[in-house]
């Protein structure tokens, strides 16, 4: 089997063990401090930022338009509407700006 296959399997196992390990550690506590809970709630936003920020550095006009529209929609709408608005703007902008 190829090295890529084993890298994917190792990544999946590491991800699974990380999630299960975190759950096992947290489940041992009877009460979670509000600051710890707030920190854990901030993790998804931090991960999303690490994925979006590098892409923004290499973004062209179509990507910037989608980011701006998604940001504006996020101020009023929910997560799904933000995602859909950004995806539609990106698709249309790439079609006409390319």
N, C-alpha and C positions, 0 to 999 in steps of 0.2 A: 504494500500500500504506500501511497505517496506521503511525503512529509507534511503536505498541506492538510491531509486528512487527520493525521495525528495531532497537529497543532490545533485544529478545530475541536477534536475530542478533548484535548488537554484544557483548552479554554472553557469548554462546557463543564467539565468536571470541576475546574477551579471556581467557576461562577456558582455552581450548585453548592459546593462546600462552603463558599463564602456566605451564601444566603442562609444555608442551614446552620452554620456556625453562629452567625449573628442572631438568628432566632433562638438557638439554644442558650446563648449568653443572656439575652434579654428576658427569656422566659424564667430564668432563675431568680429574678427580682420580683418581689411582691408589688412594689410601687416604683414607677419610673418618674424621676425628677422632671418637672416641667421644662427645664432647660435642655435636658437630654432629649426629650420628646420633640422640642422645637428644632434642635439640631438634626435629628433624624428626619423630620418633615422637610428640612431644607435640602436634603441630599438629592432628590430628583432634579430640583432646579439647578443645583451645582453641576450635576452630571450633564444636563442639557446645555449649560453654558460652556462646558469644556468641549462639547461637540460642535456648537454653533460658532463660538468665537474664532477658532482657526479658519473655518470656512469663510467667515466675514472678511478676513484679511486678503483672501484671494477672490473675493466676490466681484462680479461685474455689475453693470447697470441693472440687469434683470434680477439678479439676486438681491441687490440693495432695494429695489422697488418692492420685492416680496417681503423683505425684512421690515421695511417701513410700514407696509400695509398690515402685515401680521401684528406688528407692535401696536398700531392704532386700533385694530380690531380687539386686541387683548385688553385694552383699556375698558371696553364696554361689553364685550362678549365673553364667551367661555372658551375653553381649550379647543374644542372641536371646531368652533367657528373660526378661531384664529388660525388653526392648521389649514382648514379648507380655503380660507381667504388667501393665505400665503401660497398655498399650492396652486390655486387658480391663477393668481397674479404671476407667479413664476412661470407657469406653463405658457400663458399668453405672451408674456414679455419675451420669453426665449423664442417663441414662434416668430415674433415680429422684429426682434432686435438682432437676430442672428443673420 
